[in-house]
């Protein structure tokens, strides 16, 4: 007979404030303190199990043991992912919705976006030498917003690009913040959903004509499991779930410049033009620098793992940042070293910048697009421009979720290369 163990527990009544203060390190620090891969804490007055490591990730992404329905807090739905989006679905509904969205993540579609993004970056950097300075996070968000909207088929006049890109950024940075930043994210989410919902209604009512081979048109005609057209609000949410992650790559791009600044030898190495070196560099940016802190799910049914009893309905958080920096999985995990991928093997459970598991499950289906957008940006930074980083605050806080270099990365003295 199995002897059930008691979960190691955090002392104190509630640790919500600690989570907001510690951010990315909340789970990892406590796992180290308890010398275990899992422990129990209290967040928002409820019992929560926290897990870290590749073995825990394999269990966490088992669809028979965990579910995502009604897991995300409202603050995340109201800013980052929206209500009734794919992230909160399970079972057949999740499979059907993912199949719908996967139609737009084909190799052919990716090539279309890559071509558009390359052209948009080229147009942007033509103007940079005329500017005293460029704040990279702002410029990158606008470039990616332009390219993504054109790719999806969303009509976006040039005078609206800055506002839409800013609103997307406020959504991305608002979910884990307190105060005005969080409420800006909520307002931006409502504004963008209403904008896209009105476009969908106009298409369905024949008031707006769009090309039939666009993602926008195909989404406007998408049906639900009952055979009826998807609710326009749901379509708006899913369009943002395509658009937002592309614009969020701007965060990786700012960290990319920080990585080149902190590791100047790689700038020389990458200039030699080896594509494999550039891919390894971008993968290390995704592993090393903080992006998604953790993901959540609920226990679907009672089960026992490692002699611990998981009860149905219990919220479980999986530590992404900690797993990406787990010394059992990565040699010298707090050292930036792209060459590690010449030897280290990435798996769906040890390399989880945006979540883990299989692509058929809940893993981000847009990872190939993320890598494509990062490659274009790295080519720009290494091959097409030279620049200087004037004195600025390039530090970033692990207590902010998501985080970013404080200055947003200011570039100056920008010149086009021959």
N, C-alpha and C positions, 0 to 999 in steps of 0.2 A: 504494500500500500504506500502511495506517495505521501510524503510528509510535506504539507503546504508551508512554504516560507512566508514570513511577513515582509512586505516591501520596506526597504529603508525609507525613512520619512524625514522630510524637512521639519525642523522645529518651528513652532509659531503657528498662529491662527490662519494667516493668509499671506501669499507671496506675490500677489499681483503687482504691487508697487516695485518689488525687487525685480520682477521680470521686465518692467518698463525701464527701470534704471540700469539693469545689466545687459539687456538686449541679447545680442548674439551669444554671449558667454553664459547665460543663465543656466542652461542645462548642463553644459560641459563642466563648469566649475563645481556644480553639485554632484555630478557623477564622479568626478575626481575625489571630492571630499568623502563620499560614501564608498569609494572604491568598487563601483558597480556600474553596469550598463543601463540600469533602470532604477527609478526611485519614485516615491509618491510625494506629491506636494498639494497645495490648495491654491487655486486661482479663481478669482471672482466668487469665492465661497464654496467652490466645488472641488471634489477630489479629482486629481489629474495624475496620470502616470506619464513620466518622461523617460524616453529611451534614446540611446545613442549607439553608433557603431553599425557595421555592415550586417552582422548577424541579426540585430534588432530590426534593421531595415527590411530584411527578407521576410520577417514575420509581419511587419507593419503593412507591407504591400500585398499581403495575401487577401484577395477579395472575399474568401470564405470566412475570414476572421474579423475583418475591419470594414467599416462603411463610412462614407463621407457625408451622407444626407444630414442636414441640420447641424453640421459641425462648426462651420465658420461663424465667428462672432459677427454681429450686425455691423460693427465698426469696419470690418474687412469687406463685407458685402457692400456697404454703403460707399466705399471708396475704391477698393482695388478690383474686385471681381464681379460685383453686381449680384442681383437676386435671380435665382432660377437659372444660373449659368452652369456650364458643364462641370465646374469644380465641385459643385454640391450634389451631383447626381451619382447614382449607383446602378448596378445591374444592367438591364436591357436599355433603360433610358440613357444611361451613360454610354453604352456601346453605340446606340443609334446616333446620339448627338456627336460622339467622337467620329463616327463614320462620316457624318455630314461635314464636319470641319476638316477631316483628313483629305477630303476631295480637293482641298485648296493647298495642301502641303505636298504636292507632287513635284517631281523633278522639273517638269516643264514650267510649273508655276514659280518654282524657286528661281529658275533661270530668268523669268520675266522680272521678278522683284530685284534680282541681282543687277540686271541691266539698268533698271530704273534707278536703283540706289547709286550705282556707279556714276550715272549721268548727273544725278542730283548732287552728289558730293563734288563732282567736277565743277558744276555751276556755282556751288557755295564757295569753294576755295579760290575761285577767280577773284572774289571780292575781298578776301582776307588781307592781302598785302596792302590794301588801302585803309585798313583799320588800325588804330593805335593798339588795340587789344581785342582778343576774342575770348569769350567765356565758353569753354568747350561744351559743357553740359547743355547750355542753351542752344548753341549752334547745332550740336549733334541731334538733339530732340527735334529741332525744326527740319533738318535734313531728312531724318527718318520718317517724320510725320508726312512730309511732302511725298516721299517715295511710296510709303505704305498706302496713303489715301489714293494715289494714282493707281497703284496696283490693285487695290480692292474695287476701285471704280467710284469712290466717294467724291462728289464734286466739292472742291475746296479752293475757292478763290485765293489768290496770293495774299490779299489783305487779311484773310482769316487764319493764315498758317500760324502766325505767332501766338494767337489766342488759343487755338486748338492744341498746339504743342504744349503750351504752358498748362492748360487744363489737364492734359494727359499726365504731365509731370506731377501736378498736384495730386492726382489720383494715386500715382505710383508711390509718392513719398508721404501721403497722408494716412495710410492704413495703420502704421505703427507709431504715429506721433500723437502728442497731446496738444490741446489748445487750438490756436488759430490754424496751424498747418493741417490738422486733422479735419477741421470744418471746411477749409478750402477744398480739401479732397472730396468731401461729400457734395459740396455745391457744384464742383466741376463734374462729378459723376452724373448728377441730376441733369445738368445743362447738356452734356454730351449725349446722354441717353435720349433726352427729349429731341435733340437735333436729329439724331439718326432715326428715331422712331417716326418723326414727321417725314423724313425722306422715304422710308419704307411704305408709309401710308400713301404718299404721293405716287410712288411707283405702282402700287397695287390699284390705285384709283385712276391710273392713266394720266395723272397730272405732270409726271416727270418721265422723260424718256431716257433710258440708259442702255448701253450695249448689253446684249443678251449673254455675251461670253464673260461678263465680269462677275467677280465674287459677290458684289452688291446685288446684282440682279438674281443670281442663283439663291442667295440667302433670302431675298424677298419672296421667293417662291417655295421656300423650304416648308415641309409639313411635319406635324408631330406624329406621335404613335397612333393617334385616332384617324389620321388621314386628313386633318384640317391644317390650314396654314398656321405656322407658328405665330404666336402672339407677337405683334410688332415690338413690344417692349423686350421680349426674350430675344428677338432677332437683333435689336439694338445692343443688348448685353453681349451677345456672341460676336457681333461685329467689333465691339470694343475689346473682346477677348482675343481677337486677331490683331487689331491695331495697337493696343496698349503694349503687349510684349515686344513688338518690334521697336517701338519708341523707347522702351525700357532698356534696350541694348545700349543706349547712350550712357547708362551707368557704367557698363563694362568698358566703354570707349574711354571714359574719363580715367578709370583705373588703369587702362592700357597705357596712357601717357604717363601716369604715375609710375608704373612698372618700368617703362623705358628710362625715366628720370632716376629711379632708385637702382637700376641695373644697367648702366650705360654700355657695358660690354655687349649686351644683347642687341642694342641698337646697331652696333657695328656688324654683328653677326647676321642680323636679319637683313641688313642692306645687301648682303651677298645674294639674296634672292632665293634661298632654298625654301620651297613651299612647305615641306615637312617641318622645318624649324619654325616657320610662322604659325602653323597649326598647333604645334606643341606650345608655343608661346601663348597663344590665345586660350588654350585649354588650361594652362597654369594660371592665367588671369582669372578664369572662372572658378578654379579651385581655391586659389590663395586669398583673393580679396572677397570681402563679405557681400553677399547678394540676398538670397532668401535665408532667413534664420532657422526656421523650423516649419513643419507641416503638421496638421492634426487629423485625427480620425476617431471614430467611436468603435468600441468593441461590439461586433455584430452578435456574437453568442459567447456563452461562458466557455473558457478553455484554460488549460494550464500550460505554461511555458517556463522551463527552467525551475520548475516546482513553485512558481508563483501563479496565483489564481487571478485571471483577468475576468471581471464580471461584465456581463452585457450592459451596454449603455455608458460605460466609463470612457471619458475622454482621454486620449493618448496623444502626446506630442513627440514627434521624431526630430532629433537634432540634426539638421543638415550641416550647419557651419561646423559643429564639433566633429561630425563624421568626416568631413572634408579635411579636417586637421587632426585626425586620429593617428597617433604615432604608431599604432599597431598596423595601420593600413598604409601609411605614407612615411617614408624615411625623412627625417628632419622636416616635419610638416609646416613649420613656421619659417622655412627658407624658401624663397622664390626660385624655383629650379625647373624650367621647362624640359631640361634633358632627362628628368626623371621618367618621362613617358617612353623613353627608349627601352626601359627595363620594366617599369611598373605597369601593371595591367589594370585598366579601368574596367569596372563592372557597373551594372545598374544600381549597385548597393554600396559601393565605396566612393563613387564619384557622383555627387548629387547637388550641383550648383542651384538647380531650379526644382529639385524634387527627384525621386528615384523610381525604381520599379521598371517594368517593361513599357514600351511605347503602346502596346495594346491595352495596358492598364491606365494608371493615372500619371505616368511620366509625361513631361511637357512634350507635346508632339511637334513643337516649333523649334526644337534644338538645332536641326540642320539650318534653319533660317537664321537663328542667332549666330551660328558660326559663320555663315555666309556674310552677314552684316558686319561682323567683327573683322573678317578678312579684308573686306573692302576698306574699312576704316584704317586698318593697320597698313595696307598698301599706300593709302594717302599719307599717313604719318611718316612712313619710312621712305617712300619713293618720290612723292609728288611735292612735298613742302619741306622747308626747313623753318625752325622756329626757336624761340627762347622762352623759358619760364621765368618771368620776373619774380622778385621776392613776393611771397604769398604764403598763406597757411594751407599746406597740402595734407595736414593731418586729418584723420577721420575717426569718428567716435563709434565704438562697438555698442554703445548704449542706444544709438539711434537706429531704428529699423524702418526702412532700409537706410543705409548710410552712404556717404559720399565725401570726397575731399572737400574740406570746408570752403575753399575758394571757388569750387566748381571747375578748377583748373584753368587758369588764365594764361593764354599764349600771346606772345608779342613778337615783334620783328619777324613777321611771317613773310617768307619769300617762296615763289614757285621755283621748283627745280627744273632744269632743262630737260 
